[in-house]
Amino acid sequence: MATPAPRLWLRFLRPLAAQEPSFYRVVLACFLIAGTLWMLRGLNTVHVAPLDYPVTWRYNRQRYHPARPLPPTLTIEVQGRGWRLLSRALGFSEPPAEVRLRLPGTPPFRSPLRPPLRRALGTVRLVALPADSATYYLMPGADSTGVTPSSSLENR
């Protein structure tokens, strides 16, 4: 007993086999138009996506150094319309968030990341930060390791 799948395919493809070349161009154009409309409809809806967003760290480099390397980018979760999200994911119009770290001995913010990230993201809404990235500490003394300040951090 032969499998019905090849016969089924032949039944669907036989009407397409003996057509004029213009028929195939019209079919291709229809698929391109349908695909474009499907993509445009998808980009006009709200989505949630993770992004690796660039961060610049600001503190007095002559007096303090980070306890651990600070990351140059943070993985955050954002919500927005597809067009804005697509431009952020591709790296267009992506100004880095400028995070100012507090001096030792002062109470840390709940998270020094939220306000600068919200300002930098613009119309894209910040949904979530990395787990427990709420505190970053600076230690007295100049950066003796020669590591650039954009690469030091301590999570608690």
Stockholm file with secondary structure:
# STOCKHOLM 1.0

chainA/1-156         MATPAPRLWLRFLRPLAAQEPSFYRVVLACFLIAGTLWMLRGLNTVHVAPLDYPVTWRYNRQRYHPARPLPPTLTIEVQGRGWRLLSRALGFSEPPAEVRLRLPGTPPFRSPLRPPLRRALGTVRLVALPADSATYYLMPGADSTGVTPSSSLENR
#=GR chainA/1-156 SS CCCHHHHHHHHHHHHHHTCCHHHHHHHHHHHHHHHHHHHHHHHTSEEEEEEEEEEEEESCTTTEEESSCCCSEEEEEEEEEHHHHHHHHTTTTCCCEEEECCCTTSCCCSCSSHHHHHHHHTTSEEEECSTTCCCCCEEESCCTTCCCGGGCCCCC
#=GC SS_cons         CCCHHHHHHHHHHHHHHTCCHHHHHHHHHHHHHHHHHHHHHHHTSEEEEEEEEEEEEESCTTTEEESSCCCSEEEEEEEEEHHHHHHHHTTTTCCCEEEECCCTTSCCCSCSSHHHHHHHHTTSEEEECSTTCCCCCEEESCCTTCCCGGGCCCCC
//
